[in-house]
Amino acid sequence: MKLFISAFLIISSFTLFAQSTQIAGDYTRSLSEEGKHIIEYKLTLNQDGTFTFHSYSKMQGGIPPEVNKYGKGKWITKDNMITFSSNKKEDFDEKYTLDFNNSKARFVTKNSRDKSDQMVKTKLTFLDSEIAWIKRIDVFKI
C-alpha cells in the first residue's frame, strides 16, 4: 500500500510540473494603428511561479505621449485558471506599480484530443482584475 501511495504522489507531481511548464513562458500582444497609436503588452510567467508584466502605450496627441506600466508578483495554476498575486512589501516600488491581486486568467490551447487542422494560438485571457483595462485582454504565447 505504501508503494502504491508513493507511486501515485510521484506521478501526480510530474503531472503538475508538466502543466506549469506548458503554461510558463512569454506572452505578448501588440495593437497599433500605423503612425498613430501603439499599445503593447508583455507578460513573462517564470518556472519558479513569479511573473513580470510590462504595458507600453504611445498615443498620438496623448498626455503624456508615452506610458510604461510595470507589475510583478507570483502566479499559481489550478486546472487552466491562473491566479496572480502581488505582495505590497516585495513587489511594489517606483517602477512596479500595477496591483495584480485578484487577477485571474484562463490558459487556452488546442486540446490534445483535437486532431483537426484548426490552428489555435496558445494564449492567456484575463477574466478578472482590479486593473480595469486588463479585463478581456488576450496575450499570446511566443
Rosetta constraint file for C-alpha pairs under 8 A:
AtomPair CA 1 CA 5 HARMONIC 6.31 0.50
AtomPair CA 2 CA 6 HARMONIC 6.08 0.50
AtomPair CA 3 CA 7 HARMONIC 6.09 0.50
AtomPair CA 4 CA 8 HARMONIC 6.13 0.50
AtomPair CA 5 CA 9 HARMONIC 6.23 0.50
AtomPair CA 6 CA 10 HARMONIC 6.26 0.50
AtomPair CA 7 CA 11 HARMONIC 6.19 0.50
AtomPair CA 8 CA 12 HARMONIC 6.09 0.50
AtomPair CA 9 CA 13 HARMONIC 6.16 0.50
AtomPair CA 10 CA 14 HARMONIC 6.42 0.50
AtomPair CA 11 CA 15 HARMONIC 6.34 0.50
AtomPair CA 12 CA 16 HARMONIC 6.27 0.50
AtomPair CA 13 CA 17 HARMONIC 6.11 0.50
AtomPair CA 14 CA 18 HARMONIC 6.00 0.50
AtomPair CA 15 CA 19 HARMONIC 6.34 0.50
AtomPair CA 16 CA 20 HARMONIC 6.46 0.50
AtomPair CA 17 CA 21 HARMONIC 6.07 0.50
AtomPair CA 18 CA 22 HARMONIC 6.23 0.50
AtomPair CA 19 CA 23 HARMONIC 6.37 0.50
AtomPair CA 20 CA 24 HARMONIC 5.89 0.50
AtomPair CA 20 CA 47 HARMONIC 7.14 0.50
AtomPair CA 20 CA 77 HARMONIC 7.20 0.50
AtomPair CA 21 CA 47 HARMONIC 6.58 0.50
AtomPair CA 23 CA 45 HARMONIC 7.59 0.50
AtomPair CA 23 CA 107 HARMONIC 7.22 0.50
AtomPair CA 24 CA 44 HARMONIC 7.53 0.50
AtomPair CA 24 CA 45 HARMONIC 4.79 0.50
AtomPair CA 24 CA 46 HARMONIC 5.56 0.50
AtomPair CA 24 CA 47 HARMONIC 5.77 0.50
AtomPair CA 25 CA 44 HARMONIC 5.72 0.50
AtomPair CA 25 CA 45 HARMONIC 5.16 0.50
AtomPair CA 25 CA 46 HARMONIC 6.30 0.50
AtomPair CA 25 CA 47 HARMONIC 7.89 0.50
AtomPair CA 25 CA 141 HARMONIC 7.01 0.50
AtomPair CA 25 CA 142 HARMONIC 7.66 0.50
AtomPair CA 26 CA 42 HARMONIC 7.21 0.50
AtomPair CA 26 CA 43 HARMONIC 5.86 0.50
AtomPair CA 26 CA 44 HARMONIC 4.46 0.50
AtomPair CA 26 CA 45 HARMONIC 6.38 0.50
AtomPair CA 26 CA 141 HARMONIC 5.71 0.50
AtomPair CA 26 CA 142 HARMONIC 5.76 0.50
AtomPair CA 27 CA 42 HARMONIC 5.76 0.50
AtomPair CA 27 CA 43 HARMONIC 5.06 0.50
AtomPair CA 27 CA 44 HARMONIC 6.20 0.50
AtomPair CA 27 CA 123 HARMONIC 7.29 0.50
AtomPair CA 27 CA 124 HARMONIC 7.80 0.50
AtomPair CA 27 CA 139 HARMONIC 5.41 0.50
AtomPair CA 27 CA 140 HARMONIC 4.90 0.50
AtomPair CA 27 CA 141 HARMONIC 4.17 0.50
AtomPair CA 27 CA 142 HARMONIC 5.70 0.50
AtomPair CA 28 CA 40 HARMONIC 7.38 0.50
AtomPair CA 28 CA 41 HARMONIC 5.46 0.50
AtomPair CA 28 CA 42 HARMONIC 4.46 0.50
AtomPair CA 28 CA 43 HARMONIC 6.27 0.50
AtomPair CA 28 CA 139 HARMONIC 4.98 0.50
AtomPair CA 28 CA 140 HARMONIC 5.29 0.50
AtomPair CA 28 CA 141 HARMONIC 6.48 0.50
AtomPair CA 28 CA 142 HARMONIC 6.91 0.50
AtomPair CA 29 CA 40 HARMONIC 5.68 0.50
AtomPair CA 29 CA 41 HARMONIC 5.16 0.50
AtomPair CA 29 CA 42 HARMONIC 6.70 0.50
AtomPair CA 29 CA 138 HARMONIC 7.21 0.50
AtomPair CA 29 CA 139 HARMONIC 5.05 0.50
AtomPair CA 29 CA 140 HARMONIC 6.28 0.50
AtomPair CA 30 CA 38 HARMONIC 7.33 0.50
AtomPair CA 30 CA 39 HARMONIC 5.79 0.50
AtomPair CA 30 CA 40 HARMONIC 4.38 0.50
AtomPair CA 30 CA 41 HARMONIC 6.44 0.50
AtomPair CA 31 CA 38 HARMONIC 5.91 0.50
AtomPair CA 31 CA 39 HARMONIC 5.09 0.50
AtomPair CA 31 CA 40 HARMONIC 6.29 0.50
AtomPair CA 32 CA 36 HARMONIC 7.53 0.50
AtomPair CA 32 CA 37 HARMONIC 5.32 0.50
AtomPair CA 32 CA 38 HARMONIC 4.35 0.50
AtomPair CA 32 CA 39 HARMONIC 6.13 0.50
AtomPair CA 33 CA 37 HARMONIC 5.24 0.50
AtomPair CA 33 CA 38 HARMONIC 6.66 0.50
AtomPair CA 36 CA 59 HARMONIC 6.47 0.50
AtomPair CA 36 CA 60 HARMONIC 5.24 0.50
AtomPair CA 37 CA 57 HARMONIC 7.51 0.50
AtomPair CA 37 CA 58 HARMONIC 5.70 0.50
AtomPair CA 37 CA 59 HARMONIC 4.69 0.50
AtomPair CA 37 CA 60 HARMONIC 5.98 0.50
AtomPair CA 38 CA 56 HARMONIC 7.79 0.50
AtomPair CA 38 CA 57 HARMONIC 5.48 0.50
AtomPair CA 38 CA 58 HARMONIC 5.10 0.50
AtomPair CA 38 CA 59 HARMONIC 6.51 0.50
AtomPair CA 39 CA 55 HARMONIC 7.41 0.50
AtomPair CA 39 CA 56 HARMONIC 5.73 0.50
AtomPair CA 39 CA 57 HARMONIC 4.35 0.50
AtomPair CA 39 CA 58 HARMONIC 6.55 0.50
AtomPair CA 40 CA 55 HARMONIC 5.76 0.50
AtomPair CA 40 CA 56 HARMONIC 5.11 0.50
AtomPair CA 40 CA 57 HARMONIC 6.34 0.50
AtomPair CA 41 CA 53 HARMONIC 7.41 0.50
AtomPair CA 41 CA 54 HARMONIC 5.79 0.50
AtomPair CA 41 CA 55 HARMONIC 4.60 0.50
AtomPair CA 41 CA 56 HARMONIC 6.48 0.50
AtomPair CA 41 CA 139 HARMONIC 7.34 0.50
AtomPair CA 42 CA 53 HARMONIC 5.69 0.50
AtomPair CA 42 CA 54 HARMONIC 5.18 0.50
AtomPair CA 42 CA 55 HARMONIC 6.53 0.50
AtomPair CA 42 CA 139 HARMONIC 7.66 0.50
AtomPair CA 43 CA 51 HARMONIC 7.10 0.50
AtomPair CA 43 CA 52 HARMONIC 5.85 0.50
AtomPair CA 43 CA 53 HARMONIC 4.48 0.50
AtomPair CA 43 CA 54 HARMONIC 6.56 0.50
AtomPair CA 43 CA 139 HARMONIC 7.69 0.50
AtomPair CA 44 CA 51 HARMONIC 5.40 0.50
AtomPair CA 44 CA 52 HARMONIC 5.34 0.50
AtomPair CA 44 CA 53 HARMONIC 6.48 0.50
AtomPair CA 45 CA 49 HARMONIC 7.00 0.50
AtomPair CA 45 CA 50 HARMONIC 6.21 0.50
AtomPair CA 45 CA 51 HARMONIC 4.57 0.50
AtomPair CA 45 CA 52 HARMONIC 6.96 0.50
AtomPair CA 45 CA 75 HARMONIC 7.65 0.50
AtomPair CA 46 CA 50 HARMONIC 5.34 0.50
AtomPair CA 46 CA 51 HARMONIC 5.78 0.50
AtomPair CA 49 CA 74 HARMONIC 5.50 0.50
AtomPair CA 49 CA 75 HARMONIC 5.25 0.50
AtomPair CA 49 CA 76 HARMONIC 6.45 0.50
AtomPair CA 50 CA 72 HARMONIC 7.41 0.50
AtomPair CA 50 CA 73 HARMONIC 5.62 0.50
AtomPair CA 50 CA 74 HARMONIC 4.18 0.50
AtomPair CA 50 CA 75 HARMONIC 5.84 0.50
AtomPair CA 51 CA 72 HARMONIC 5.44 0.50
AtomPair CA 51 CA 73 HARMONIC 5.53 0.50
AtomPair CA 51 CA 74 HARMONIC 5.78 0.50
AtomPair CA 51 CA 75 HARMONIC 6.70 0.50
AtomPair CA 52 CA 70 HARMONIC 7.41 0.50
AtomPair CA 52 CA 71 HARMONIC 5.77 0.50
AtomPair CA 52 CA 72 HARMONIC 4.31 0.50
AtomPair CA 52 CA 73 HARMONIC 6.82 0.50
AtomPair CA 53 CA 70 HARMONIC 5.51 0.50
AtomPair CA 53 CA 71 HARMONIC 4.94 0.50
AtomPair CA 53 CA 72 HARMONIC 6.04 0.50
AtomPair CA 54 CA 68 HARMONIC 7.05 0.50
AtomPair CA 54 CA 69 HARMONIC 5.76 0.50
AtomPair CA 54 CA 70 HARMONIC 4.63 0.50
AtomPair CA 54 CA 71 HARMONIC 6.63 0.50
AtomPair CA 55 CA 67 HARMONIC 7.90 0.50
AtomPair CA 55 CA 68 HARMONIC 5.67 0.50
AtomPair CA 55 CA 69 HARMONIC 5.05 0.50
AtomPair CA 55 CA 70 HARMONIC 6.39 0.50
AtomPair CA 56 CA 66 HARMONIC 7.33 0.50
AtomPair CA 56 CA 67 HARMONIC 5.71 0.50
AtomPair CA 56 CA 68 HARMONIC 4.63 0.50
AtomPair CA 56 CA 69 HARMONIC 6.57 0.50
AtomPair CA 57 CA 65 HARMONIC 7.98 0.50
AtomPair CA 57 CA 66 HARMONIC 5.64 0.50
AtomPair CA 57 CA 67 HARMONIC 5.24 0.50
AtomPair CA 57 CA 68 HARMONIC 6.66 0.50
AtomPair CA 58 CA 62 HARMONIC 7.57 0.50
AtomPair CA 58 CA 65 HARMONIC 5.48 0.50
AtomPair CA 58 CA 66 HARMONIC 4.37 0.50
AtomPair CA 58 CA 67 HARMONIC 6.52 0.50
AtomPair CA 59 CA 65 HARMONIC 5.31 0.50
AtomPair CA 59 CA 66 HARMONIC 6.61 0.50
AtomPair CA 60 CA 65 HARMONIC 6.42 0.50
AtomPair CA 61 CA 65 HARMONIC 6.40 0.50
AtomPair CA 62 CA 66 HARMONIC 7.62 0.50
AtomPair CA 69 CA 95 HARMONIC 7.60 0.50
AtomPair CA 69 CA 96 HARMONIC 7.24 0.50
AtomPair CA 69 CA 97 HARMONIC 7.09 0.50
AtomPair CA 69 CA 98 HARMONIC 6.96 0.50
AtomPair CA 70 CA 95 HARMONIC 6.34 0.50
AtomPair CA 70 CA 96 HARMONIC 4.70 0.50
AtomPair CA 70 CA 97 HARMONIC 6.07 0.50
AtomPair CA 70 CA 98 HARMONIC 5.94 0.50
AtomPair CA 71 CA 91 HARMONIC 7.68 0.50
AtomPair CA 71 CA 92 HARMONIC 7.79 0.50
AtomPair CA 71 CA 96 HARMONIC 4.79 0.50
AtomPair CA 71 CA 97 HARMONIC 5.88 0.50
AtomPair CA 71 CA 98 HARMONIC 4.63 0.50
AtomPair CA 71 CA 99 HARMONIC 6.72 0.50
AtomPair CA 71 CA 100 HARMONIC 7.18 0.50
AtomPair CA 72 CA 86 HARMONIC 6.59 0.50
AtomPair CA 72 CA 91 HARMONIC 5.87 0.50
AtomPair CA 72 CA 92 HARMONIC 7.81 0.50
AtomPair CA 72 CA 96 HARMONIC 6.62 0.50
AtomPair CA 72 CA 98 HARMONIC 7.65 0.50
AtomPair CA 72 CA 100 HARMONIC 7.68 0.50
AtomPair CA 73 CA 84 HARMONIC 7.09 0.50
AtomPair CA 73 CA 85 HARMONIC 5.70 0.50
AtomPair CA 73 CA 86 HARMONIC 4.41 0.50
AtomPair CA 73 CA 87 HARMONIC 6.69 0.50
AtomPair CA 73 CA 91 HARMONIC 5.76 0.50
AtomPair CA 73 CA 100 HARMONIC 7.52 0.50
AtomPair CA 74 CA 84 HARMONIC 5.84 0.50
AtomPair CA 74 CA 85 HARMONIC 5.34 0.50
AtomPair CA 74 CA 86 HARMONIC 6.33 0.50
AtomPair CA 75 CA 82 HARMONIC 6.55 0.50
AtomPair CA 75 CA 83 HARMONIC 5.59 0.50
AtomPair CA 75 CA 84 HARMONIC 4.52 0.50
AtomPair CA 75 CA 85 HARMONIC 6.32 0.50
AtomPair CA 76 CA 82 HARMONIC 5.66 0.50
AtomPair CA 76 CA 83 HARMONIC 5.47 0.50
AtomPair CA 76 CA 84 HARMONIC 6.76 0.50
AtomPair CA 77 CA 81 HARMONIC 5.64 0.50
AtomPair CA 77 CA 82 HARMONIC 4.45 0.50
AtomPair CA 77 CA 83 HARMONIC 6.32 0.50
AtomPair CA 78 CA 82 HARMONIC 6.61 0.50
AtomPair CA 80 CA 106 HARMONIC 5.68 0.50
AtomPair CA 80 CA 107 HARMONIC 5.10 0.50
AtomPair CA 80 CA 108 HARMONIC 7.44 0.50
AtomPair CA 81 CA 104 HARMONIC 6.84 0.50
AtomPair CA 81 CA 105 HARMONIC 5.82 0.50
AtomPair CA 81 CA 106 HARMONIC 4.67 0.50
AtomPair CA 81 CA 107 HARMONIC 6.24 0.50
AtomPair CA 82 CA 104 HARMONIC 5.57 0.50
AtomPair CA 82 CA 105 HARMONIC 5.17 0.50
AtomPair CA 82 CA 106 HARMONIC 6.13 0.50
AtomPair CA 82 CA 107 HARMONIC 7.18 0.50
AtomPair CA 83 CA 102 HARMONIC 7.14 0.50
AtomPair CA 83 CA 103 HARMONIC 6.01 0.50
AtomPair CA 83 CA 104 HARMONIC 4.64 0.50
AtomPair CA 83 CA 105 HARMONIC 6.67 0.50
AtomPair CA 84 CA 100 HARMONIC 5.87 0.50
AtomPair CA 84 CA 101 HARMONIC 6.00 0.50
AtomPair CA 84 CA 102 HARMONIC 6.57 0.50
AtomPair CA 84 CA 103 HARMONIC 5.33 0.50
AtomPair CA 84 CA 104 HARMONIC 6.21 0.50
AtomPair CA 85 CA 99 HARMONIC 7.93 0.50
AtomPair CA 85 CA 100 HARMONIC 5.49 0.50
AtomPair CA 85 CA 101 HARMONIC 4.33 0.50
AtomPair CA 85 CA 102 HARMONIC 6.61 0.50
AtomPair CA 85 CA 103 HARMONIC 7.20 0.50
AtomPair CA 86 CA 90 HARMONIC 7.94 0.50
AtomPair CA 86 CA 91 HARMONIC 5.88 0.50
AtomPair CA 86 CA 92 HARMONIC 7.93 0.50
AtomPair CA 86 CA 99 HARMONIC 6.29 0.50
AtomPair CA 86 CA 100 HARMONIC 5.75 0.50
AtomPair CA 86 CA 101 HARMONIC 5.51 0.50
AtomPair CA 87 CA 91 HARMONIC 5.30 0.50
AtomPair CA 87 CA 92 HARMONIC 7.34 0.50
AtomPair CA 88 CA 92 HARMONIC 5.70 0.50
AtomPair CA 91 CA 96 HARMONIC 6.85 0.50
AtomPair CA 92 CA 96 HARMONIC 5.11 0.50
AtomPair CA 92 CA 97 HARMONIC 5.67 0.50
AtomPair CA 92 CA 98 HARMONIC 7.92 0.50
AtomPair CA 93 CA 97 HARMONIC 6.47 0.50
AtomPair CA 98 CA 131 HARMONIC 7.62 0.50
AtomPair CA 99 CA 130 HARMONIC 7.57 0.50
AtomPair CA 99 CA 131 HARMONIC 7.23 0.50
AtomPair CA 100 CA 129 HARMONIC 6.90 0.50
AtomPair CA 100 CA 130 HARMONIC 7.20 0.50
AtomPair CA 100 CA 131 HARMONIC 7.28 0.50
AtomPair CA 101 CA 129 HARMONIC 7.48 0.50
AtomPair CA 101 CA 130 HARMONIC 7.38 0.50
AtomPair CA 102 CA 128 HARMONIC 7.28 0.50
AtomPair CA 102 CA 129 HARMONIC 5.81 0.50
AtomPair CA 102 CA 130 HARMONIC 6.77 0.50
AtomPair CA 103 CA 126 HARMONIC 7.49 0.50
AtomPair CA 103 CA 127 HARMONIC 7.64 0.50
AtomPair CA 103 CA 128 HARMONIC 5.29 0.50
AtomPair CA 103 CA 129 HARMONIC 4.05 0.50
AtomPair CA 103 CA 130 HARMONIC 6.74 0.50
AtomPair CA 104 CA 126 HARMONIC 5.89 0.50
AtomPair CA 104 CA 127 HARMONIC 5.71 0.50
AtomPair CA 104 CA 128 HARMONIC 5.20 0.50
AtomPair CA 104 CA 129 HARMONIC 6.47 0.50
AtomPair CA 105 CA 124 HARMONIC 5.95 0.50
AtomPair CA 105 CA 125 HARMONIC 5.18 0.50
AtomPair CA 105 CA 126 HARMONIC 4.05 0.50
AtomPair CA 105 CA 127 HARMONIC 5.28 0.50
AtomPair CA 105 CA 128 HARMONIC 7.03 0.50
AtomPair CA 106 CA 124 HARMONIC 5.45 0.50
AtomPair CA 106 CA 125 HARMONIC 5.21 0.50
AtomPair CA 106 CA 126 HARMONIC 6.48 0.50
AtomPair CA 106 CA 127 HARMONIC 7.02 0.50
AtomPair CA 107 CA 122 HARMONIC 7.56 0.50
AtomPair CA 107 CA 123 HARMONIC 6.04 0.50
AtomPair CA 107 CA 124 HARMONIC 4.74 0.50
AtomPair CA 107 CA 125 HARMONIC 6.76 0.50
AtomPair CA 108 CA 121 HARMONIC 7.94 0.50
AtomPair CA 108 CA 122 HARMONIC 5.67 0.50
AtomPair CA 108 CA 123 HARMONIC 5.30 0.50
AtomPair CA 108 CA 124 HARMONIC 6.07 0.50
AtomPair CA 108 CA 125 HARMONIC 7.51 0.50
AtomPair CA 109 CA 120 HARMONIC 6.26 0.50
AtomPair CA 109 CA 121 HARMONIC 6.43 0.50
AtomPair CA 109 CA 122 HARMONIC 4.51 0.50
AtomPair CA 109 CA 123 HARMONIC 6.66 0.50
AtomPair CA 110 CA 114 HARMONIC 6.93 0.50
AtomPair CA 110 CA 119 HARMONIC 7.64 0.50
AtomPair CA 110 CA 120 HARMONIC 5.37 0.50
AtomPair CA 110 CA 121 HARMONIC 7.47 0.50
AtomPair CA 110 CA 122 HARMONIC 7.21 0.50
AtomPair CA 121 CA 140 HARMONIC 6.81 0.50
AtomPair CA 121 CA 141 HARMONIC 7.54 0.50
AtomPair CA 122 CA 140 HARMONIC 5.95 0.50
AtomPair CA 122 CA 141 HARMONIC 5.58 0.50
AtomPair CA 123 CA 138 HARMONIC 6.44 0.50
AtomPair CA 123 CA 139 HARMONIC 5.54 0.50
AtomPair CA 123 CA 140 HARMONIC 4.21 0.50
AtomPair CA 123 CA 141 HARMONIC 5.52 0.50
AtomPair CA 124 CA 138 HARMONIC 5.60 0.50
AtomPair CA 124 CA 139 HARMONIC 5.41 0.50
AtomPair CA 124 CA 140 HARMONIC 6.50 0.50
AtomPair CA 124 CA 141 HARMONIC 7.87 0.50
AtomPair CA 125 CA 136 HARMONIC 6.06 0.50
AtomPair CA 125 CA 137 HARMONIC 5.77 0.50
AtomPair CA 125 CA 138 HARMONIC 4.47 0.50
AtomPair CA 125 CA 139 HARMONIC 6.64 0.50
AtomPair CA 126 CA 134 HARMONIC 6.67 0.50
AtomPair CA 126 CA 135 HARMONIC 5.30 0.50
AtomPair CA 126 CA 136 HARMONIC 5.11 0.50
AtomPair CA 126 CA 137 HARMONIC 5.58 0.50
AtomPair CA 126 CA 138 HARMONIC 6.56 0.50
AtomPair CA 127 CA 135 HARMONIC 5.58 0.50
AtomPair CA 127 CA 136 HARMONIC 5.61 0.50
AtomPair CA 128 CA 135 HARMONIC 5.69 0.50
AtomPair CA 128 CA 136 HARMONIC 7.82 0.50
AtomPair CA 129 CA 134 HARMONIC 6.85 0.50
AtomPair CA 129 CA 135 HARMONIC 6.14 0.50
AtomPair CA 131 CA 135 HARMONIC 7.34 0.50
